[in-house]
Amino acid sequence: MDSREYLEGLKRAVIGHPALTHPFLERFAEGDADEDGIRAFAIQYYRHVRVSRLYLASLISGCREDEALQLALAEILLDEYGGLNPEETHPALYRRFLAALGLSEEEWREPRTLPEVEAYISVHYEMCRERDVRYGLGAMGPASEWPVPPIYAKLSAGLRKAAGLSDDDLEIFISHVTMDVEHARIMMDATEPYVRDEEGQRRVREGAMRSLDARGVMLDGLYRAVYREPVPVSGESLRAVGKSS
């Protein structure tokens, strides 16, 4: 299959993955979370946000001979670091959101990280440290840049309704809705040379699906933490972490 045709098909598979319509996202977008639930979400999701740029850094270290790929990843990483402005890094923007919720540093540092969030982090570190960069490309390209705009649109909508936050308070979410469209273009151009054969296509897809499966599990954990009840879907609706489709 032609590489561009393959990437279009992969995009459809990514957008159609159950993680993008997870019950947590659908319910949260309606503003159906109380104060304790919003605080639980904010604290736990920060555990992911504060390290997500390190996945990219790990992936760059594996691109020893492909300078074009290094540059593409570095361009996205520069945005993650706020153009090297310490007040504009993505973790810094997220901490503004935490402050808008009235959470002190002690409060957001103290709780134990959910095992589902830890699993998501571990899966991404593992893939981005693989000797074969195609797994990490699938995870950090198709599985990250295409889904984030619709996911973050739902999160910001729910936070506006439930917590009455302003666009300034929600900058970390709103900025990704537009920024990741450009990031997706960069990542797809960088990934294209790696999916010109069947083996490359298989490995990029495996990385993407493992990432999305892990995201689904993380959302399971967030649902239980925010709503203090079981996730209203069968266990078969989301694949287990680490399995490919």
C-alpha positions as CSV (number, residue, x, y, z in Angstrom):
1,M,0.0,0.0,0.0
2,D,1.2,3.5,-0.8
3,S,2.6,5.3,2.2
4,R,0.2,8.3,2.0
5,E,-2.8,5.9,1.5
6,Y,-1.7,3.9,4.4
7,L,-1.5,7.0,6.7
8,E,-5.0,8.1,5.7
9,G,-6.2,4.6,6.6
10,L,-4.3,4.7,9.9
11,K,-5.9,8.1,10.7
12,R,-9.4,6.6,10.3
13,A,-8.4,3.7,12.5
14,V,-7.1,6.1,15.2
15,I,-10.1,8.4,15.1
16,G,-12.3,5.4,15.3
17,H,-10.6,3.9,18.3
18,P,-12.8,3.4,21.4
19,A,-10.6,5.6,23.5
20,L,-11.8,8.7,21.7
21,T,-15.3,8.1,22.7
22,H,-14.6,6.7,26.1
23,P,-17.4,7.2,28.7
24,F,-15.1,9.4,30.8
25,L,-14.7,11.9,27.9
26,E,-18.4,11.9,27.0
27,R,-19.6,12.3,30.6
28,F,-16.9,14.8,31.6
29,A,-17.6,17.0,28.5
30,E,-21.2,17.5,29.8
31,G,-19.8,19.1,33.0
32,D,-20.9,16.1,35.0
33,A,-18.2,16.2,37.6
34,D,-18.3,17.6,41.2
35,E,-15.5,19.6,42.8
36,D,-13.8,16.5,44.3
37,G,-13.9,14.8,40.9
38,I,-12.4,17.8,39.1
39,R,-9.6,18.0,41.6
40,A,-8.9,14.3,41.2
41,F,-8.8,14.6,37.4
42,A,-6.6,17.7,37.5
43,I,-4.0,16.1,39.9
44,Q,-3.9,12.7,38.1
45,Y,-3.7,14.1,34.6
46,Y,-0.8,16.3,35.6
47,R,1.2,13.1,36.3
48,H,1.0,12.4,32.5
49,V,1.4,16.0,31.3
50,R,4.6,16.7,33.3
51,V,6.5,13.8,31.7
52,S,4.9,13.6,28.2
53,R,7.7,15.7,26.6
54,L,10.2,13.2,27.9
55,Y,8.7,10.5,25.6
56,L,9.7,12.7,22.6
57,A,13.2,13.3,24.1
58,S,13.6,9.5,24.4
59,L,12.5,9.0,20.8
60,I,15.0,11.6,19.6
61,S,17.8,9.7,21.2
62,G,17.0,6.7,19.2
63,C,17.1,8.5,15.8
64,R,20.9,8.3,15.6
65,E,21.2,8.6,11.8
66,D,18.0,10.3,10.7
67,E,18.6,14.0,11.2
68,A,15.4,15.0,9.4
69,L,13.4,13.0,12.0
70,Q,15.4,14.5,14.8
71,L,14.6,18.0,13.6
72,A,10.9,17.2,13.3
73,L,10.7,15.9,16.8
74,A,12.8,18.8,18.1
75,E,10.4,21.3,16.6
76,I,7.5,19.8,18.5
77,L,9.6,19.4,21.6
78,L,10.5,23.1,21.5
79,D,6.7,23.9,21.6
80,E,6.4,21.6,24.6
81,Y,9.1,23.6,26.3
82,G,7.3,26.9,25.6
83,G,10.0,28.1,23.2
84,L,12.4,27.8,26.1
85,N,10.4,30.2,28.2
86,P,10.1,28.5,31.6
87,E,6.8,30.3,32.2
88,E,5.2,28.9,29.0
89,T,6.3,25.2,29.1
90,H,3.3,22.8,29.0
91,P,3.8,21.7,32.6
92,A,3.9,25.4,33.6
93,L,0.6,26.1,31.8
94,Y,-0.9,23.1,33.5
95,R,0.2,24.4,36.9
96,R,-1.7,27.6,36.1
97,F,-4.8,25.4,35.6
98,L,-4.1,23.7,39.0
99,A,-3.8,27.1,40.6
100,A,-7.1,28.3,39.1
101,L,-8.7,25.3,40.8
102,G,-7.3,26.5,44.1
103,L,-4.9,23.6,44.4
104,S,-1.7,24.2,46.3
105,E,1.6,22.5,45.4
106,E,1.3,20.3,48.5
107,E,-2.2,19.2,47.4
108,W,-1.2,18.2,43.9
109,R,2.0,16.5,44.9
110,E,0.6,14.4,47.7
111,P,-1.8,11.8,46.2
112,R,-0.6,8.5,44.9
113,T,-0.5,8.2,41.1
114,L,-3.3,6.0,39.8
115,P,-1.9,2.6,38.5
116,E,-3.7,3.2,35.2
117,V,-1.8,6.5,34.7
118,E,1.4,4.8,35.7
119,A,0.7,2.1,33.1
120,Y,0.2,4.7,30.4
121,I,3.5,6.4,31.3
122,S,5.4,3.1,31.4
123,V,4.0,2.0,28.0
124,H,5.2,5.2,26.3
125,Y,8.6,5.2,27.9
126,E,9.0,1.6,26.8
127,M,8.0,2.3,23.2
128,C,10.0,5.5,22.8
129,R,13.1,3.7,24.0
130,E,12.7,0.8,21.6
131,R,15.7,0.3,19.3
132,D,13.2,0.4,16.4
133,V,11.9,4.0,16.3
134,R,8.8,2.9,14.4
135,Y,6.9,1.9,17.5
136,G,7.6,5.3,19.1
137,L,6.6,7.1,15.9
138,G,3.3,5.4,16.0
139,A,2.7,6.3,19.6
140,M,3.9,9.9,19.4
141,G,2.6,10.7,15.9
142,P,-0.7,9.1,14.9
143,A,-1.8,8.1,18.4
144,S,-1.0,11.4,20.0
145,E,-1.3,14.3,17.5
146,W,-4.5,13.2,15.8
147,P,-6.6,12.4,18.9
148,V,-5.5,15.2,21.2
149,P,-7.5,18.1,19.6
150,P,-10.9,16.4,20.0
151,I,-10.0,15.0,23.4
152,Y,-8.9,18.3,24.8
153,A,-11.9,20.1,23.3
154,K,-14.1,17.8,25.4
155,L,-12.0,18.3,28.5
156,S,-12.0,22.1,28.2
157,A,-15.8,22.1,27.6
158,G,-16.4,20.0,30.7
159,L,-14.1,22.2,32.8
160,R,-15.9,25.4,31.7
161,K,-19.3,24.0,32.6
162,A,-18.4,22.3,35.9
163,A,-15.8,24.7,37.3
164,G,-16.5,27.9,35.5
165,L,-13.0,28.3,34.3
166,S,-11.9,31.0,31.8
167,D,-10.0,30.5,28.6
168,D,-6.9,31.8,30.3
169,D,-7.2,29.1,33.0
170,L,-7.7,26.5,30.4
171,E,-4.8,27.5,28.1
172,I,-3.1,24.2,28.4
173,F,-6.1,22.5,26.9
174,I,-7.2,25.1,24.4
175,S,-3.7,25.6,22.9
176,H,-3.5,21.9,22.0
177,V,-6.7,22.0,20.0
178,T,-5.0,24.2,17.4
179,M,-1.3,23.5,18.0
180,D,-1.6,19.7,17.5
181,V,-3.1,20.2,14.0
182,E,0.3,21.5,13.0
183,H,2.1,19.0,15.1
184,A,0.2,16.2,13.3
185,R,1.3,17.5,9.9
186,I,4.9,17.6,11.1
187,M,4.7,14.1,12.5
188,M,3.0,12.6,9.5
189,D,5.7,14.0,7.1
190,A,8.4,12.6,9.4
191,T,6.7,9.2,9.7
192,E,6.0,8.8,6.0
193,P,9.5,7.4,5.0
194,Y,9.0,4.7,7.7
195,V,5.8,3.3,6.3
196,R,6.8,2.7,2.7
197,D,6.9,-1.1,3.3
198,E,4.6,-3.6,5.0
199,E,6.9,-4.1,8.0
200,G,7.1,-0.4,8.7
201,Q,3.4,0.0,8.3
202,R,2.8,-2.9,10.8
203,R,5.2,-1.5,13.4
204,V,3.9,2.1,13.2
205,R,0.4,0.8,13.5
206,E,1.3,-1.4,16.5
207,G,2.8,1.5,18.3
208,A,-0.2,3.7,17.6
209,M,-2.7,1.0,18.8
210,R,-0.6,0.2,21.9
211,S,-0.7,3.9,22.8
212,L,-4.4,4.2,22.3
213,D,-5.1,1.1,24.2
214,A,-3.1,2.5,27.1
215,R,-5.0,5.8,26.8
216,G,-8.2,3.8,27.2
217,V,-7.0,2.2,30.3
218,M,-5.9,5.5,31.7
219,L,-9.3,6.9,31.0
220,D,-10.8,3.9,32.9
221,G,-8.8,4.9,35.9
222,L,-9.8,8.6,35.6
223,Y,-13.5,7.6,35.3
224,R,-13.3,5.6,38.6
225,A,-11.3,8.4,40.4
226,V,-13.6,11.2,39.2
227,Y,-17.0,9.5,39.5
228,R,-16.3,6.9,42.2
229,E,-18.1,4.2,40.4
230,P,-17.3,1.5,37.8
231,V,-16.8,2.3,34.2
232,P,-20.1,1.6,32.4
233,V,-18.6,-0.5,29.6
234,S,-17.6,-4.1,29.3
235,G,-14.0,-5.0,29.8
236,E,-13.9,-6.2,26.1
237,S,-14.6,-2.7,24.8
238,L,-11.0,-1.6,25.3
239,R,-7.9,-3.7,24.6
240,A,-5.4,-4.5,27.4
241,V,-2.4,-2.3,27.7
242,G,0.5,-3.5,25.5
243,K,-1.6,-5.5,23.1
244,S,-1.8,-4.6,19.4
245,S,-4.7,-4.8,17.1
